[in-house]
Amino acid sequence: MNKKPYLSLQHSESVVIAAASQIFAAYIISNHVGKGEQEAWMERSIKEAIWICTKTDEIVHSDDEMG
């Protein structure tokens, strides 16, 4: 019997997953992802999502941030 993995994600992780999923889907739809290349392209998508999140955090200040 296979156990399902237990996931407990922080909100910021969920945001990165959403962005990475959209980036990865765009790569798939545009035929960039070949057979056997899914993991590499997924990792690239995650790194790009983190980069976008980091740049956004640097540029945009929310109401609860001081300074």
Wavefront OBJ file of the C-alpha trace (Angstrom):
o trace
v 0.000 0.000 0.000
v 1.474 3.328 -1.055
v 1.224 6.194 1.357
v 0.308 9.582 -0.028
v 2.877 12.267 0.779
v 1.920 14.744 3.462
v 2.482 18.321 2.396
v 2.344 21.359 4.624
v 3.257 24.420 2.614
v 3.793 27.965 3.766
v 1.861 30.682 1.933
v 5.000 31.937 0.172
v 5.726 28.416 -1.082
v 2.208 28.194 -2.488
v 2.741 31.480 -4.320
v 5.977 30.171 -5.862
v 4.251 26.931 -6.871
v 1.474 28.861 -8.611
v 3.944 31.008 -10.551
v 6.219 28.070 -11.379
v 3.247 26.038 -12.602
v 2.239 28.790 -15.000
v 5.799 29.180 -16.276
v 6.187 25.399 -16.693
v 2.853 25.149 -18.501
v 3.938 27.912 -20.881
v 7.127 25.997 -21.676
v 5.107 22.843 -22.349
v 2.548 24.621 -24.535
v 5.312 26.298 -26.547
v 6.950 22.895 -27.159
v 10.156 23.663 -25.268
v 9.849 20.560 -23.065
v 10.959 17.374 -24.809
v 10.505 13.802 -23.655
v 12.609 13.123 -20.596
v 13.291 16.838 -20.009
v 10.373 17.555 -17.682
v 12.387 17.655 -14.473
v 14.998 20.058 -15.844
v 12.341 22.404 -17.204
v 10.344 22.191 -13.966
v 13.439 23.122 -11.971
v 14.089 26.029 -14.341
v 10.485 27.163 -13.906
v 10.781 27.065 -10.114
v 14.025 29.063 -10.181
v 12.433 31.635 -12.478
v 9.373 31.883 -10.215
v 11.625 32.463 -7.191
v 13.523 35.125 -9.144
v 10.247 36.872 -10.029
v 9.064 36.698 -6.399
v 12.376 38.039 -5.107
v 12.438 40.947 -7.575
v 8.805 41.756 -6.756
v 9.583 41.794 -3.032
v 12.504 44.175 -3.671
v 10.428 46.584 -5.734
v 6.947 46.442 -4.196
v 6.345 47.353 -0.567
v 3.140 46.135 1.008
v 1.142 48.102 3.561
v 2.585 46.153 6.498
v 6.230 46.746 5.540
v 8.038 49.661 7.110
v 10.571 51.752 5.265
l 1 2 3 4 5 6 7 8 9 10 11 12 13 14 15 16 17 18 19 20 21 22 23 24 25 26 27 28 29 30 31 32 33 34 35 36 37 38 39 40 41 42 43 44 45 46 47 48 49 50 51 52 53 54 55 56 57 58 59 60 61 62 63 64 65 66 67
